[in-house]
Amino acid sequence: MKRIFCADDDPGMREVFPLIFSREGYEVTMFPTGEELLQNNLTPPDLFLLDKQLSGINGMDICRFLKNNPETRNIPVIIVSASRDLEHQAVSAGADDYIEKPFKLDHLLSLTRKYLSTSKDQHNVSVNHFNH
């Protein structure tokens, strides 16, 4: 089963994402902040879905961290936000893609499928665990 880590500080999104993705057969782990993702003590997922505007450290900084970390650099990251100029910000942070809020469910699922269809093959060789 493909695994998605979602970091979003909006309680509504933390309820909706698991419903959406579990219906598609994905295992979802929700995080109210990105702090846990920076601690390198989790088995990496197949995809990261990060809200840009998280409390504490923001999604762009988490994305940069993940893309600079040898254990997670090949795992796709999608940034989610209602911010203007999201495309430029997401690209500069190293994200694989972005989606603007409010988003259409079909668009979210098509992006997710796009990256999950090949993600495990791309990073499974180099990623075993965050821990060294």
Secondary structure, DSSP 4 states (H G I P E B T S, - for coil): --EEEEE---HHHHHHHHHHHHHTT-EEEEESSSGGGGTT-S---SEEEEESS-SSS-HHHHHHHHHHSTTTTTS-EEEEE--TTHHHHHHHHT-SEEEESS--HHHHHHHHHHHHTTHHHHHTTT-S-S--
